[in-house]
Amino acid sequence: MMKFPAFCLFLLACLLLLPTTAFGAEAPKPIKLYMNEKQLEVQGVQPRIVNDNTIVPVRIIVEQIGAKVSWDEATSKVTIVKDKINIQLVINNVTAIINGKKETLEVGPKIENGSTMLPLRFIGEVLGIEFKWDGATSSVHMFKDIDSDSKPVTGPVEVVVPDGGTANPETKPPGTKPSTGTNTGNGTGTGTGTGTGTGTGTITPDPSVHVITSISLSETELSVIAKDGSLSPKVLTLSNPSRLVFDFPNTTLDESLQKLLVKNSGELPSKQPLVSKVRFSNFNDNPATVRVILDLNAPAEYQTITSKLPNQWKASIGERKLTVIIDAGHGDNDPGALSITGKHEKEFTLATAKKVEALLSKDKQMHVLMTRSDDTFIPLDDRVSFANDISADLFLSIHGNSAKATVSGTETYYNRPESLDFANVIHKYAVPATGFADRKVRQADFRVITKTSMPAVLLEVGYLSNKNDESAMYKETFQDKLAASLVAAIKEYLNLK
């Protein structure tokens, strides 16, 4: 009976003799989150760092950033909508879709213990949140209702690093690294190299980091010039306020631009009527990144221009036209519903869509396209890809309905949460224009409003199976009035005068 206790004592003695680091290594500090310097209480799964990125439960995005989040279980897709920004992410996939354009993440969304975890910095930056990482306290400080790009990095106090990165509050130029050579100076300061001397050491510039020497904006063009190497920025279009953001990877500002950054906060005057001012900063030091921001007076777009200089990047800046897709339902061998007098739905939808297109095209702020402009059959997926491939801003599909002869009225359908506001505006204008019964805004899974990546609405104008609805719908005066109302709705939604 004494053998077992003796063995246990022997085992305990062995454990006590093991190095303390085997069991006493410090666990990673919990990551604290602050919004406008108020600490957030995170229930359940806690934030953690994956590949130098902090991932957090999706609830933080909803509650603190004020976004709408939806989940598609069939495709494992998370959709985040705030104002006119639409972000789509797929679990364990590093490709994100922002307003129809692809972006690559450093780490994809994950599901942990039933909670969806999202990369905080990526989501926040797209939605205009400012981030600061405090390595000493393992905390992320977020600031909303502040222009996240307004404070350039000028010193050790306000170092902005990638989310979850290891901030080192030492004063060193971004894009440089300590020398590994021998220090030979005679000064009394501590060297930054690894040698044995007492000199000040040297810092060897990273050859992969290009030094930007000039940033300028003329009445038509933005120009960025580097000392050497080619430039290829990543571009973001942000709203509230409207901005064009150009991030130049593997770059840093030269000494003259650094001085200008300190002197006037990195602001340059603008001669471009669409741009109120130009701002620049050493936005990041890991990887080294120079950010150039155009604060916009009105929607604008850029187009890269080929430069004769290999180390210059140029882009023209012009008024941005908003792209609206008008989809006339059915067509050709797909006639749609048959009206009470033997007419086809495809005839009504095309006639009305053409009238909407003609009125919208008068506005120089818009680029209007139709999925079909004649009696052609266009598969539903082709209509969707047509809109998605050109990153359209809005999609409106026009239809006529059919049911019992007694059913009458106008219905407006949406599928995704980011389309609801557009649906409400369309319905608000369409119902009084038709004069039909109000059959409300409804949610449905029609393919053209489910698979499109922009706000998309399907309007069932009226019932072709109803005598009164059908009689009105094929009259040109009715179609003219309806078209004018839909144009007014689209302009209101897009905030166009």
Secondary structure as GFF3:
##gff-version 3
##sequence-region A 1 497
A	DSSP	alpha_helix	3	17	.	.	.	ID=ss1
A	DSSP	alpha_helix	20	24	.	.	.	ID=ss2
A	DSSP	beta_strand	32	35	.	.	.	ID=ss3
A	DSSP	beta_strand	38	39	.	.	.	ID=ss4
A	DSSP	beta_strand	48	50	.	.	.	ID=ss5
A	DSSP	beta_strand	53	57	.	.	.	ID=ss6
A	DSSP	alpha_helix	58	65	.	.	.	ID=ss7
A	DSSP	beta_strand	68	72	.	.	.	ID=ss8
A	DSSP	beta_strand	77	82	.	.	.	ID=ss9
A	DSSP	beta_strand	85	90	.	.	.	ID=ss10
A	DSSP	beta_strand	95	98	.	.	.	ID=ss11
A	DSSP	beta_strand	101	104	.	.	.	ID=ss12
A	DSSP	beta_strand	110	112	.	.	.	ID=ss13
A	DSSP	beta_strand	115	119	.	.	.	ID=ss14
A	DSSP	alpha_helix	120	126	.	.	.	ID=ss15
A	DSSP	beta_strand	130	134	.	.	.	ID=ss16
A	DSSP	beta_strand	139	143	.	.	.	ID=ss17
A	DSSP	beta_strand	176	178	.	.	.	ID=ss18
A	DSSP	beta_strand	203	205	.	.	.	ID=ss19
A	DSSP	beta_strand	210	217	.	.	.	ID=ss20
A	DSSP	beta_strand	221	226	.	.	.	ID=ss21
A	DSSP	beta_strand	234	238	.	.	.	ID=ss22
A	DSSP	beta_strand	243	249	.	.	.	ID=ss23
A	DSSP	beta_strand	251	253	.	.	.	ID=ss24
A	DSSP	alpha_helix	255	264	.	.	.	ID=ss25
A	DSSP	beta_strand	267	268	.	.	.	ID=ss26
A	DSSP	beta_strand	275	285	.	.	.	ID=ss27
A	DSSP	beta_strand	288	296	.	.	.	ID=ss28
A	DSSP	beta_strand	300	305	.	.	.	ID=ss29
A	DSSP	beta_strand	312	319	.	.	.	ID=ss30
A	DSSP	beta_strand	322	328	.	.	.	ID=ss31
A	DSSP	alpha_helix	345	360	.	.	.	ID=ss32
A	DSSP	beta_strand	366	370	.	.	.	ID=ss33
A	DSSP	alpha_helix	380	389	.	.	.	ID=ss34
A	DSSP	beta_strand	394	401	.	.	.	ID=ss35
A	DSSP	beta_strand	410	414	.	.	.	ID=ss36
A	DSSP	three_ten_helix	417	419	.	.	.	ID=ss37
A	DSSP	alpha_helix	420	434	.	.	.	ID=ss38
A	DSSP	beta_strand	438	443	.	.	.	ID=ss39
A	DSSP	alpha_helix	447	450	.	.	.	ID=ss40
A	DSSP	beta_strand	456	463	.	.	.	ID=ss41
A	DSSP	alpha_helix	467	473	.	.	.	ID=ss42
A	DSSP	alpha_helix	476	493	.	.	.	ID=ss43
###
